[in-house]
Amino acid sequence: MIGLDRFGRVSLVLLILLLSKGVLARQMTPDRPNVLWITCEDISPYLGSYGFAQAHTPNLDRLAKRSIQYSHAFANAPVCAVARATILSGMYASTTGTHQMRTRVQLPEQIPAYPKILREAGYYCTNNSKKDYNSNFINDPDLWDESSNDAHYKNREEAQPFFAVFNLTVTHESQLNEERIQSYVENGMIPEKPRIDPADIELPPYHPDLPEIREDWARFHDLITLMDAQVGELLEELEAAGLAENTVVFFYSDHGGQLSRSKRYIYNVGTQVPMMVHLPEKWEHLSPLPSGSVDESLVSFVDLAPTLLSITGCDIPTIMQGRSFLGKESTESPDFVHFFRDRMAERYDFSRAVTDGKDYYIRNFMPHRPRGRDSRYGYQVQANWRAYEAAYEAGNTNEVQSQFYEPKPHEQFFDTEADPWQVDNLVEQPASKARVKSLSKELDRWMVETRDVGLIPEPMFHELVGTGKKHATLYEYAQSKDYQIRKILKAAKAATADKAGHLLKYLKRNDPIIRYWGAYGVFLHPDQSDRIQNSLRAMIREDESAANRIMAAQALGVCGDPEAAFEAIMKEANATDNGYVLLQALNAFQYSYTDDRLKLEDWQHFKEKEFAEGDPGAELGYPQRIIDDAIALFPKRRKVY
C-alpha cells in the first residue's frame, strides 16, 4: 500500500470489502422485475381492445397497445373461488379438491402457492385483498407480507422487488343491484343514465328482450368503464413512483360474466376472459412477441403461477400442472384448455369441458339439473335474473332462451367461431361425430391423468379422508391406488347413458363412489320394477355411506315409492351433524319430489340443527340458504327441476 497511511489502508480494505459484498449481493439477488397484478371480476372480453364496439375503456385500450393481448385466455372454472384456487397453486382445483364453490379443503404440504415461492426469493408480496382460495391457504399467515384493503407495494423495504395484487370489485355481479347502482350514481362514479342507451344493446340470443335485461346490460358496461378508470389510477400511481420501467403489469378478469347464464356456467361467456401483459422495454425479452401483439395461443389460469415464476427467475415446482407462456421457462401453446364446474353454492352439479379454441365440448354428468335452477344468489342481486325466470315461467321465452331452465343434454358441442354464444348444440350432427368422439376421448384422458376428484360426492369426503384415516387429505387419497378413477369414470358416464336395469351391477360394487354413480343413474332413468325398488331399498338399509343412502332414496322417490324415499331422507337429515350431508339431503327432498311432505316445523328444525365442531359444511351456510328459501316460500315449494 505505497503512499497510504494506516487510516487510508484500512479505508481501502473496507471499501474493497463493501464492493465485494455488493457484487456478491447482486449475484445472490439478480435483477428481477416487479409485478403489478391487476384483476377485475366477472367480465368477458368486453373491452375496446378486443373489438367490442360499444366499450369505453380508454386506459385498458392504451395498455393493450403496449402489451401482449391474449385472444384465447380462459378461466378453468367459471366462478371466483375455484378459479383463484387454481391460480394460487398452478394446479387444477379438480385435482387438489378445491373445486366446489365454496369450500374449506385441507391441503397437504406439497401443494405449492406462488406467493410463498416469491417471498422465499426475496419478493415483497401484497394482496389487496380477496382471498377466495377454497382451502387452508385462506388463513395461512405465511402466504402474504400484507393482505388487506390497505396492502400496498409502497410498504416494502427499499429496492426490494414486489409482487402486488390489486383486485377491483366494481364489476362483481353484486354491484349490479339497484342500491349499489344508485350509490355509484349519487357519488358521480357512473352517469345518471346509462352511457349506452339500453335500446341499443345487442342482446345475446339466449336473453329474452326485456327492459330489465337491457338495463342491466347497459349498467354492466358503465361498471366496466368505472373499473377501467381504476386501472388507470393504478398505472398512474406506478408511473409517479418511478417504478413503471421495471414493472411487468398483468391485467385479467377472474372469470367471465356477469349476467344470467354467464358467470358460474361452463360456456365461453363464463370462462373466456380478457388478459394482457405489459412488459417494459427492459423486460421485453421475456416474450417472443413484441408489445402491441395479439397472442392467439391457448392460455388458462392454471398457467399463471408457472408464468409468474418463470418471469421472476424462480424455479417452477414440478407438481404444478400449468405451463409458462412467458420467460425462460416458456413452452408452446397446448392443444387444449380444460374446464370444470361443480357445486355452485347450495346446488350440486358436475360438468367438464374442453376446447381447442374453436371447438368446445361439454359433458354434463348431472344432466337433470337445469342451469337456471342453481343458487338463488343471482336472483337476489340482479333484476335480469328475476325477469328472465318470470318470462320463462309465463311461457314468454323461445326455444333457445328456454334452454336455461330445462334439463341439460349429457353432451354439448359448439363451433365457437360460428356460434360465439354457444346456443346451437351440434353434438347430433353427422359432421360433428368424429370431432365429438375425439374431444370426449381427450376429456377422459385429462380427467384420469389429473385425478379429477369431481367424481367423488362431496358428502363422502369426510368418510374417505381425515385425521386418523389412511389418507389425511382428499388430494392424497386421489393420488393413491385406492382412487380407482378409470372404473369410476366409466360408471359415471354409464349413469347418464344406460338404462336403470343395466346400472344395478354398480350398486353392489365394493367401491362406494361407483355405488353412488349407480344409484344416480337409476335416479336419472327411473324404473318402477320390483327389482329396481328392492335394490334401492337394500342400499338404503345397508350402504355404509350416507351419500349413497341418500342418493338411493332420491332414486327410490322417482322409481315408485316416494313415501319410503321421504322417510329415508328424513332419517339422514335428522341424524347427521355434517353440513354437506344435510345439504345433499335437502337437495334430495326436492329432486325426489318428496319435499311436499315437509311441514314448516320440519324446515325450522333443520334450521336449528347443531353440527360437529368446526364442520366446514355448516360454516359456509349453504344448507341454511335452502332452508331459508323454503321457509320464505312456504307453503309453496321451490321448483328446482
Secondary structure, DSSP 8 states (H G I E B T S, - for coil): -TT--HHHHHHHHHHHHHHHHHHHHHHHS----EEEEEEE-S--S-SGGGT-TT---HHHHHHHHTSEEEEEEE-SSSSHHHHHHHHHHTS-HHHHT--SBS--B---TTS--HHHHHHHTT-EEEEES----SBGGGG-TTS-SEESTT--GGGS-TT--EEEEEE--TTSGGGGSHHHHHHHHHTTSS-SS-SS-GGG----TTS---HHHHHHHHHHHHHHHHHHHHHHHHHHHHHHTT-GGGEEEEEEESSS--STTTTTSSSHHHHB--EEEE--GGGGGGSSS-TT-EEEEEEEGGGHHHHHHHHTT----TT--S-BSSSTTB----S-EEEEE--BTTB---EEEEESSSEEEEEES-TTS-GGGS-SHHHHH-HHHHHHHHHHHTT---HHHHGGGS---SEEEEETTT-TT-----TT-GGGHHHHHHHHHHHHHHHHHTT-GGGS-GGGHHHHSSTTSS-SSHHHHHHSTT--HHHHHHHHHHHHHS-HHHHGGGGG-SSHHHHHHHHHHHHHS----HHHHHHHHHHHHH-S-HHHHHHHHHHHHHTT-HHHHHHHHHHHHHH---HHHHHHHHHHHHHTT-GGG--HHHHHHHHT----TT-HHHHTTHHHHHHHHHHHHTTS-----
